[in-house]
Amino acid sequence: RFRPHSQSSFVFWTNVFAVLPGMAGLFLRRGFYRCSLERCADSVTIGFGALFTRRNAILEPGAYVGAYALVGAAWIGENCLIGSRASLLSGTRQHEWLPSGQWSATDERKLQRIVIGANTWVGEGAIVMADVGAGCMVAAGAVVSSAVPSGVVVAGNPARFIRRLDA
């Protein structure tokens, strides 16, 4: 199993594989992430330019990650659709305001893995920093900073409940 020895090595190879074009790039990205992420099913699709920033990401069978998406520590459930340019961040505690009046650098110990439930659709350009339940739709451009229950549509900044989805 290929395991880059450092975070910087992982990020380097993530960037290399992200820009490989066509079907060859699709297969090489899938192979790289199957070997380097915590878990990655063999039936995932990872679009051109998509970047993973944390190795503890999990991709379940049938997951689709769109072009130029950015994925941190996230567990993407079965048959999820992650739109192009969407960002799945590693929780809401990326940085904190310090007594010195400056923002802190990322503290790896404060990052958390978010969970995107099975059969959820995250629209283009959405930013997700919290768990999203199964069978949801996160509208394009939405900013999710608190947990979303299963089976609902959320939209806006901050994301708000729009309606329940019927099976």
C-alpha positions in Angstrom: 0.0 0.0 0.0 1.4 3.4 -1.0 1.6 5.7 1.9 3.3 9.1 1.4 5.5 9.5 4.5 4.6 13.1 5.2 1.6 15.4 4.8 3.6 17.5 2.4 4.4 14.4 0.3 0.7 13.5 0.2 -0.3 17.0 -0.8 2.4 17.0 -3.6 1.1 13.8 -5.1 -2.5 14.9 -4.7 -1.7 17.9 -6.9 0.1 15.8 -9.4 -2.8 13.3 -9.9 -5.4 16.1 -9.8 -4.3 17.5 -13.1 -4.0 14.3 -15.2 -6.5 14.6 -18.0 -9.1 12.2 -19.5 -9.9 8.7 -18.6 -6.3 7.9 -17.8 -6.4 10.6 -15.2 -9.7 9.3 -13.7 -8.2 5.8 -13.3 -4.9 7.1 -11.9 -6.6 9.4 -9.4 -8.8 6.5 -8.2 -5.8 4.2 -7.9 -3.8 6.8 -6.0 -6.6 7.5 -3.5 -7.3 3.8 -3.1 -3.8 3.4 -1.9 -3.3 6.7 0.1 -6.6 7.5 1.8 -8.0 5.8 4.9 -10.5 4.1 2.7 -11.6 4.5 -1.0 -13.9 2.2 -2.8 -13.1 1.0 -6.3 -16.2 2.5 -7.8 -15.6 6.2 -7.0 -15.3 9.0 -9.6 -12.9 11.8 -8.8 -13.0 14.7 -11.2 -10.2 16.7 -12.8 -8.6 19.2 -10.4 -10.2 17.7 -7.3 -7.9 17.8 -4.3 -7.8 15.9 -1.0 -6.0 17.7 1.8 -6.2 15.0 4.5 -5.5 11.3 4.3 -8.2 10.3 6.7 -10.9 10.9 4.1 -13.2 8.0 3.3 -15.0 7.5 0.0 -17.8 4.9 -0.1 -18.9 3.0 -3.2 -20.5 5.1 -5.9 -19.3 8.4 -4.5 -18.7 11.2 -7.1 -16.4 14.1 -6.4 -16.7 16.8 -9.0 -14.0 18.8 -10.8 -12.0 21.2 -8.6 -13.7 20.1 -5.4 -11.6 20.4 -2.2 -12.0 17.6 0.3 -10.5 17.7 3.8 -11.2 15.2 6.6 -14.5 13.9 5.3 -16.5 10.6 5.2 -18.4 10.6 1.9 -21.2 8.1 2.0 -22.4 5.7 -0.7 -23.7 7.3 -4.0 -23.0 10.8 -2.8 -22.6 13.5 -5.4 -20.2 16.3 -4.6 -20.5 19.1 -7.0 -17.6 20.9 -8.8 -15.8 23.5 -6.8 -17.5 22.3 -3.5 -15.4 22.4 -0.4 -15.7 19.8 2.3 -13.7 21.3 5.2 -12.4 19.5 8.3 -14.9 20.9 10.7 -15.5 24.5 11.9 -12.3 24.9 13.9 -9.7 25.5 11.1 -8.4 28.7 12.8 -9.0 30.6 16.0 -8.6 34.2 17.1 -5.5 34.5 19.4 -5.1 36.9 22.3 -2.3 38.6 20.2 -5.0 39.7 17.7 -4.0 37.3 15.0 -5.5 34.2 13.5 -3.9 30.9 14.4 -2.4 28.5 11.9 -4.3 25.3 11.4 -4.0 23.1 14.5 -4.2 19.5 13.3 -5.5 18.4 16.7 -8.6 20.5 16.3 -9.7 19.3 12.9 -12.6 16.9 12.8 -13.9 14.5 10.1 -17.3 15.5 8.8 -19.7 12.9 7.5 -21.8 13.3 4.4 -24.6 10.7 4.6 -25.4 8.2 1.8 -27.3 9.5 -1.3 -26.6 13.1 -0.5 -26.1 15.7 -3.2 -23.8 18.7 -2.4 -24.3 21.4 -5.1 -21.6 23.3 -7.0 -19.6 25.7 -4.9 -21.1 24.7 -1.6 -19.0 24.9 1.5 -19.6 22.2 4.1 -18.1 22.3 7.6 -20.5 20.0 9.5 -22.2 16.7 9.2 -24.9 16.3 6.6 -27.4 13.5 7.0 -28.4 10.8 4.4 -30.6 11.6 1.5 -30.1 15.4 1.6 -29.6 18.1 -0.9 -27.2 21.0 -0.2 -27.9 23.7 -2.7 -25.3 25.3 -4.9 -23.3 27.9 -3.0 -24.7 27.0 0.4 -22.5 27.3 3.5 -23.2 24.5 6.0 -21.7 25.3 9.4 -24.0 23.3 11.6 -25.3 19.7 11.3 -28.1 18.9 8.8 -30.6 16.2 9.6 -31.4 13.4 7.0 -33.8 13.9 4.2 -33.9 17.7 3.8 -32.9 20.4 1.4 -30.8 23.3 2.8 -29.7 26.5 1.0 -28.2 29.9 1.7 -25.4 31.4 3.7 -25.7 30.2 6.4 -27.6 27.1 5.1 -31.2 27.0 6.3 -33.9 24.4 6.0 -35.9 24.7 2.8 -38.1 21.6 2.8 -38.2 17.9 3.5 -37.5 15.5 0.6 -40.0 12.7 -0.1 -38.6 9.2 -0.8 
